[in-house]
C-alpha cells in the first residue's frame, strides 16, 4: 500500500489567514516555514512520500491543504471551501491527484465543504455542519460516497472552526477530543477526552504511529501510555490560525 502525503508550502500572505474563533495574533513567517519543514520531515521519517502541490500564494490559507479534498478509498472528492478566498486553492490539489491517476469527484455550487470537517472511521464518514460546510455540501458528499460503501453522518459544529478542530480518531477508531469543543460526544461509539485544546488532532501514520502538536505534551503522554508511538511537532504559528496537524497534509494511502 502506497503512503503518499500531499503538502503545500506556506505562502507569503500567511499572516492574512482567516481566524473565526480565536483572537488574531501575528504569524512569524520564517518560523512558520521552519515548522512546516519539520512537519514534512516527520512524515518522511515514518516512510511517507511527500508531494508538494503547486503553490497558491494569493491564498493566505493555502498551506491548510486538507480542506481542499476528501479522500475515500482511492476516490478524491474535490471540496468547495466555505470561505470565498479559499476557493482557488482546489486547483493545485486537483492537478496533483489527477497526476496520481485517481478518480475525481467534486462538490458543486451551492454546496460548500471543507476537508477539515470530514472525519473517516472505517466506512463511517462524519461531516461537521458548521461555518464552512453547509447542508448541501453534506448531501452531495453523501451522494458521492454512498455507492462506495460509506455511511455519511452529519455532526453539528458550533464551538470551533472545523469538526477536526474538535475531534479526530485513533487508529483503533476511538474518537478523541477536547470536551469543551465538542457539541455532542454521544454521537461517537467511543469517545476519549484529552486534557488540552491542541491535543484534539492526531495524524495516524500507521496502526501504531501518530503525529501530534508539541503544544499538547500531556495528551502525547496519555497516548504513549495507550501504546502508541507519538511524534510531537511544533506548530505554534499555524495554531494562531486555528490550524492543527491534520490540516497540513492530505494522506493518500492507495494511489497505486
C-alpha positions as CSV (number, residue, x, y, z in Angstrom):
1,X,0.0,0.0,0.0
2,X,1.4,3.4,-1.0
3,X,1.7,6.1,1.6
4,X,1.7,9.5,-0.1
5,X,1.0,12.8,1.6
6,X,0.2,15.9,-0.4
7,X,1.6,19.1,1.2
8,X,1.7,22.8,0.2
9,X,4.4,25.2,1.3
10,X,3.1,28.3,3.3
11,X,2.7,31.4,1.1
12,X,3.9,34.9,1.8
13,X,0.4,36.1,2.8
14,X,0.0,33.5,5.6
15,X,-0.4,36.2,8.3
16,X,-3.6,37.3,6.5
17,X,-5.2,33.9,7.1
18,X,-8.8,33.8,8.3
19,X,-9.4,33.5,12.1
20,X,-13.0,32.8,13.2
21,X,-13.0,31.5,16.8
22,X,-9.8,32.9,18.4
23,X,-8.1,36.3,18.7
24,X,-5.9,37.3,15.8
25,X,-2.2,37.1,16.6
26,X,0.7,38.0,14.2
27,X,2.3,35.0,12.5
28,X,6.1,34.7,12.2
29,X,6.5,33.6,8.5
30,X,10.1,32.5,8.9
31,X,9.2,30.3,11.9
32,X,6.1,29.0,10.1
33,X,8.3,27.8,7.3
34,X,10.6,26.1,9.7
35,X,7.6,24.4,11.4
36,X,6.3,23.3,8.1
37,X,9.6,21.8,7.1
38,X,9.7,19.9,10.5
39,X,6.2,18.6,9.8
40,X,7.2,17.3,6.4
41,X,10.3,15.8,7.8
42,X,8.3,13.9,10.4
43,X,6.1,12.4,7.6
44,X,9.1,11.3,5.6
45,X,10.8,9.8,8.7
46,X,7.8,7.5,9.1
47,X,8.0,6.3,5.5
48,X,5.6,8.6,3.8
49,X,6.4,10.0,0.3
50,X,5.5,13.7,0.2
51,X,4.3,15.5,-2.9
52,X,4.4,19.3,-2.9
53,X,1.3,20.7,-4.5
54,X,1.7,23.8,-6.7
55,X,1.8,27.0,-4.6
56,X,-1.2,29.2,-4.3
57,X,0.5,32.3,-3.0
58,X,-2.5,34.6,-3.5
59,X,-4.5,32.5,-1.0
60,X,-3.3,33.1,2.6
61,X,-4.7,29.8,4.0
62,X,-3.4,27.6,1.2
63,X,-1.0,25.7,3.4
64,X,-4.0,24.1,5.0
65,X,-4.3,21.7,2.1
66,X,-6.6,19.2,3.9
67,X,-9.5,21.5,3.3
68,X,-9.3,21.1,-0.5
69,X,-10.2,17.4,-0.9
70,X,-11.8,14.5,0.8
71,X,-10.2,11.1,0.2
72,X,-12.2,7.9,0.5
73,X,-10.6,4.7,-0.7
74,X,-9.0,5.8,-3.9
75,X,-11.6,8.4,-4.8
76,X,-10.7,12.1,-4.4
77,X,-13.7,14.4,-3.8
78,X,-12.5,18.0,-4.6
79,X,-14.1,20.3,-2.0
80,X,-15.7,23.7,-2.4
81,X,-14.4,25.7,0.5
82,X,-16.9,27.7,2.5
83,X,-14.7,30.9,2.5
84,X,-14.6,32.5,-0.9
85,X,-10.9,33.5,-0.5
86,X,-10.1,29.8,-0.4
87,X,-12.0,28.5,-3.4
88,X,-9.0,28.9,-5.8
89,X,-6.9,26.6,-3.6
90,X,-8.5,23.4,-5.0
91,X,-7.0,23.7,-8.5
92,X,-3.4,22.7,-7.5
93,X,-4.8,19.8,-5.4
94,X,-6.9,18.5,-8.3
95,X,-3.9,18.7,-10.6
96,X,-1.7,16.6,-8.2
97,X,-4.4,14.0,-7.7
98,X,-5.0,13.7,-11.5
99,X,-1.3,13.1,-12.0
100,X,-1.6,10.2,-9.5
101,X,-4.3,8.8,-11.7
102,X,-7.1,8.9,-9.0
103,X,-10.8,9.1,-9.9
104,X,-12.1,12.6,-9.2
105,X,-15.4,13.8,-8.0
106,X,-16.3,17.3,-6.7
107,X,-18.6,19.3,-4.6
108,X,-20.6,21.8,-6.7
109,X,-22.4,25.1,-6.1
110,X,-24.4,25.8,-4.0
111,X,-22.7,23.2,-1.8
112,X,-19.7,24.1,0.4
113,X,-17.5,21.7,2.2
114,X,-14.1,22.0,3.9
115,X,-12.0,18.8,4.2
116,X,-11.3,19.7,7.8
117,X,-14.9,19.0,8.5
118,X,-14.6,15.3,7.5
119,X,-13.6,12.6,9.8
120,X,-13.4,9.0,8.5
121,X,-13.6,6.0,10.7
122,X,-13.7,2.8,8.7
123,X,-16.7,3.2,6.4
124,X,-18.4,5.8,8.5
125,X,-17.7,9.4,7.4
126,X,-18.6,12.1,9.9
127,X,-19.1,15.5,8.4
128,X,-19.2,18.7,10.5
129,X,-22.0,21.0,9.7
130,X,-20.7,24.4,10.7
131,X,-19.5,27.7,9.5
132,X,-17.6,26.4,6.4
133,X,-19.6,23.3,5.4
134,X,-23.3,23.7,4.5
135,X,-26.2,21.2,4.4
136,X,-25.9,20.9,0.6
137,X,-22.3,20.1,0.8
138,X,-23.0,17.3,3.3
139,X,-25.8,16.0,1.0
140,X,-23.5,16.0,-2.1
141,X,-20.8,14.1,-0.2
142,X,-23.3,11.5,0.9
143,X,-24.5,11.0,-2.7
144,X,-20.9,10.7,-4.0
145,X,-19.7,8.3,-1.2
146,X,-22.7,6.1,-0.6
147,X,-22.1,4.0,-3.8
148,X,-18.6,3.3,-2.5
149,X,-20.0,1.9,0.8
150,X,-19.7,4.9,3.0
151,X,-22.2,5.9,5.6
152,X,-22.1,9.8,5.9
153,X,-23.2,11.1,9.3
154,X,-23.8,14.9,9.8
155,X,-22.4,16.3,13.0
156,X,-23.2,19.8,14.4
157,X,-20.1,22.0,14.9
158,X,-20.7,25.3,16.6
159,X,-17.8,25.8,19.0
160,X,-14.8,25.5,16.7
161,X,-13.8,26.1,13.1
162,X,-13.9,22.5,11.8
163,X,-15.0,19.1,13.1
164,X,-11.4,18.0,13.2
165,X,-10.5,21.0,15.4
166,X,-12.7,19.3,18.0
167,X,-12.1,15.6,17.4
168,X,-10.0,13.1,15.4
169,X,-9.7,9.4,15.7
170,X,-7.0,6.9,16.8
171,X,-6.1,4.0,14.6
172,X,-8.5,1.7,16.6
173,X,-11.4,4.0,15.9
174,X,-11.6,5.7,19.3
175,X,-12.6,9.3,18.8
176,X,-10.5,11.8,20.9
177,X,-11.5,15.4,21.6
178,X,-11.4,18.3,24.0
179,X,-14.8,18.2,25.7
180,X,-15.4,22.0,25.6
181,X,-15.0,21.9,21.8
182,X,-17.5,19.0,21.1
183,X,-21.2,19.7,20.6
184,X,-22.3,16.1,21.4
185,X,-19.7,13.4,22.1
186,X,-22.6,10.8,22.3
187,X,-22.7,10.7,18.5
188,X,-19.5,8.7,18.5
189,X,-19.3,5.0,19.5
190,X,-16.2,5.5,21.7
191,X,-15.1,8.9,22.9
192,X,-11.9,9.6,24.9
193,X,-11.4,13.2,26.3
194,X,-8.0,14.8,26.0
195,X,-6.6,17.2,28.6
196,X,-5.5,20.0,26.2
197,X,-7.2,22.0,23.4
198,X,-4.3,21.3,21.0
199,X,-4.5,17.6,21.8
200,X,-7.6,17.0,19.7
201,X,-5.9,16.4,16.4
202,X,-3.7,13.4,15.6
203,X,-2.4,12.3,12.2
204,X,-2.4,8.5,12.0
205,X,0.7,7.4,10.2
206,X,0.1,3.6,10.8
207,X,-1.7,1.4,13.2
208,X,0.7,2.4,16.0
209,X,2.3,5.8,14.9
210,X,0.8,9.2,15.5
211,X,1.8,12.9,14.9
212,X,0.5,15.4,17.4
213,X,1.2,19.1,18.2
214,X,4.0,19.8,20.5
215,X,1.5,22.2,22.3
216,X,-0.2,19.1,23.8
217,X,2.5,17.3,25.8
218,X,0.1,15.8,28.3
219,X,-2.1,14.3,25.6
220,X,1.1,12.9,23.9
221,X,2.0,11.2,27.1
222,X,-1.6,9.8,27.5
223,X,-1.4,8.4,24.0
224,X,2.0,6.8,24.6
225,X,0.6,5.2,27.8
226,X,-2.0,3.6,25.5
227,X,0.8,2.0,23.5
228,X,1.2,4.4,20.6
229,X,4.5,5.9,19.2
230,X,3.9,9.6,19.2
231,X,5.9,12.2,17.3
232,X,5.4,15.8,18.6
233,X,5.8,18.6,16.0
234,X,6.0,22.3,16.7
235,X,3.0,24.0,15.0
236,X,2.5,27.1,17.1
237,X,2.4,29.5,14.1
238,X,-0.4,27.5,12.5
239,X,-2.3,27.3,15.7
240,X,-2.5,31.1,15.6
241,X,-4.7,30.5,12.5
242,X,-6.8,27.7,14.1
243,X,-4.6,25.1,12.3
244,X,-3.6,21.7,13.6
245,X,-1.5,18.7,12.4
246,X,-4.2,17.2,10.2
247,X,-4.7,20.5,8.3
248,X,-1.2,20.4,6.7
249,X,-1.4,17.3,4.6
250,X,-3.7,15.1,2.6
251,X,-2.9,11.4,3.2
252,X,-3.3,9.2,0.2
253,X,-2.9,5.5,1.1
254,X,-3.7,3.6,-2.0
255,X,-2.8,5.7,-5.0
256,X,-1.2,2.9,-7.0
